[in-house]
């Protein structure tokens, strides 16, 4: 379903510009089962899972000593996350066990972002806040679990609250700030950073796309060309941002795990 009226153009009486908004991110259910509605973002999220699983299965299912093209691409992507993110944050020995999770998160987020520039699909799944929240919750639960597993109950609380007797009279204030930061603000910002960037990027692309079509009439054709050029520029920029946001999301996830495993000071 298109997010605008294709019959509306500049200079047509009673036909104003229909700007994109929250309604552009709401989709009618494709089907309903027992009260459960399955819509386009859910379908794209499911397809993202299929794409990631298929790619790595095809790349490494029958791995060879002399890799083919697909295996080489898979190895490059896997090694990029492993060495560029996980090893840098956690070290090789400690980080190896978290590589599969972080690789999965990176490519899953990236593919969900990429749908926005694919014709027909044309929607970034992570611009729906529920998906970034779900992914951030996985990282958050892992962080809490590792914190208490590594430091015990008392040590875990100290790690979460930043407890340090040497802080003196400001200790109660620090404890409250650190607790709120770690238990509420951290998972919230982890999710919102991804959501907000993809939401804003998709909104801008929609704005210029709709404007290009709306201006494609009479004297507006000149401006339609400029608007379409901006659409192409924003799409190219969005392609870069999609990869960056996947990188940042996993980088923060690695840093959170590193913080959970670090000795409390």
N, C-alpha and C positions, 0 to 999 in steps of 0.2 A: 504493500500500500504506500503510495507516495505521500510525502508530508506537505504537499501544497496542491493548489488547484491549477491544472495544466491548461485550462481554458482562459485563464486570467492574464491579461497583458496590459502594458502601459497604454494610455489613451482610450481604453475601452470604458465607456461610461459605467459608473457604479462598480468598478472592479479595482479595488485597492490592493496594495502589496500585502501579502499574507506572510508576515515574518515567522520564522521558526521559533519554537519555544518548548515548554515541557511536553506539549501535545505531540511533538515530533519524536519523543522517546517512549510513547505509549502505543502498544500494539494490541490489536484484537487477537484473542486466542485462536490458534490454528485448529485446535480441537480441545475437547473437554472430556475427562474421564473421572467419573465419580466426584464431580465438583472441583477437580484439579485442572487448572487451565495451563495448556502448553502453548507458549507463544514464540515469536521469532527469536528473541534473545536466547531463550532456552535451547532452541534448535541449533543456533550458532555455537553455543557453549558445548553442546553435545558433539557437533561436528568438529569443534576444536580438539576435543578429546580424541576423537577418531583419527584426525589428521596427525596429531602428535604420536599416538600409539602406532599408527600405520607407518609413519616415517622411520621411527627408531626400530620397529620390527623389520622393515624392509632393509634398513641400513646395516643392522647388526644380527638379524636372524640367522644369516649364513655368512658370518664374517670370514674374510679371507686374509691371508698374510699379505698379499698384494691387493690392496683395496680397490674396488671399483669406484665410479664417480659418486654414487649415492653414499657409499660407506665413507668416502673421503669427506663429503659434506657433513655427514653425521658425526664423524670423529672431530672435525673442526669445530662444530657447534658444541659438542660435549666438552671438548678440551677448553674451549673459550670460557665456559661457565666454571669448569673445574679449576683451572689455573688462574683465570682472571678475577674470579669472585670468591669461590670457596677457599682455595688455598691461601689467597692473600689475607682473608679475614680469620681463618681458623687454623692455618698451617696444614701441611700435607698429612701428617699422622692423624690428627684429630678430625680434620675436615673430610677425609675420604668417605666416611660413613654417611655424610650428609649430601654428597654429590648427587645421588639419584633424585632426591627430593628437590634440590635447588635447580637441577637441569629441567625437571618436570615443570616446576613453577615458572621458570623463565620462558620456556617454549609455549606453555599453555597460555600465559598472559600475552605473549607476543602474538600468537595466532588469534586470540580473541580480539586484540587490538587491530590486527591486519584486516579483519572483515570489513572495516569501514571504507576501505579503498577498493574493495572487490565489487565489480558490477553486480547488480541484483541484490547481493547481500547488503552492502552499503550501510553497515551499522557496527560500531565498536561495542562489543558485549560489555566491556568494563565501564561503559558510560552509564550502566545501570548499577546503582550503588550496592545492590545485594551481592553481586559477584565479587567485587573487591573486598567487601566485608567478610564474605565466606573464606576467601584466600588468606586475608589478614588474620582471621580467627585461627586458621591452621597453624600459622607461624606463632601466634600469641600463645596457643595451648602448648605448643612444643617448647617455647621459651619458658613458660611457667613450670612445666614438667622438668626440664633440664636444670632449672635453677634449684628446685627443691631436691632433685636427685643428686646433684653435685654437692650442695652445701648443707643438706639436711633441713629440717623445719626451721630451726632458729637461724641458721646461717642463710637460708633462703630469704627469710624475712629481712635480715640485715642487708642482703644484696638488693632486694626490691625497694627498701626504704632508705638506703644509703646511711644506715646507722653507723655512727662513729663518735665515740665518747669524747674525742679530742675537739669536737666542734663546740663544746661548751653550751652556752645558753641558747645558741641558735639551732641546737639539735632538734627540738620539737618542730620548728618551722621547716627544716630540711627534710625531716621524716615525712611530713604531710605533703610537701611539694614533690618529693621523689616517689611517694606512693601514688599520688594522682597522676604523675607523669608516666610512670611505668605501667600502671594497671588500667588507666583510662585513656590518657592522651596519646600514648605511643601506638596502641592498636588502631585508634581512631584516625590519627594522621597517616598511618601506614596505608589504610584503605582509601582515605579521602584524597591523598596525593595522586594516586592512580586514577581514581574516579573523576576528579575535577579536571585533570589535564585532558582526558579522553572526552569528557562531556563538552568542555569548551572547544576543543578542536573540531569535534563533529558539528557543533553548533555553528562555528564559523564557516565550515565547508558548506553546510546547508544554506547559510545566509547568502553566500556568493552564488551558489548554484541556482537557488530560487530567483535571486535578483537577475541573473543572466537570462533566465527564461522570461521573467516578467518584463524586462526591458527590450526584449526582442520584438519590437514593433515601432514603426515610424522612426522618429529622430532618436529614439532610445537605443537603436541598433549599435551606435557608436559606443554607448556606455555599456551595452551588453557584452561587447568584445572585451572591454577593460575588466568587467566583472568576471568573465570567463577566464581571463588570464590570471586573475587573483584566485579563482577556483583551482586552477592547475598548480599555482605556486603554493597554496595552502595544502593541497593534497600531497605535494612533494615534501613539504615541511612536516606534515602529519606522519608521513612514512618514517621520517627520522625520529620524531617524538615517540612513535609507537615502540620502537626498539629501545629508546632511552628509558621509557617508563618501565618496560620489562626488566631492564638492567638495574634501575634504581630500586624497584620492588624487591628483587632478589638480593641486591647488595645490602639493603636494610635488613632483610631476613637473616643474612649471614652475620651481620653485625649484632643482631639481637641474640643469636645463638652464641656468638663469641662472648657477649656480655654475661650470658647465663653460665658459661663454663669458666669464666675468668675468676681468679681468686679475689675474694672480697678484701678491700683495703679500708 
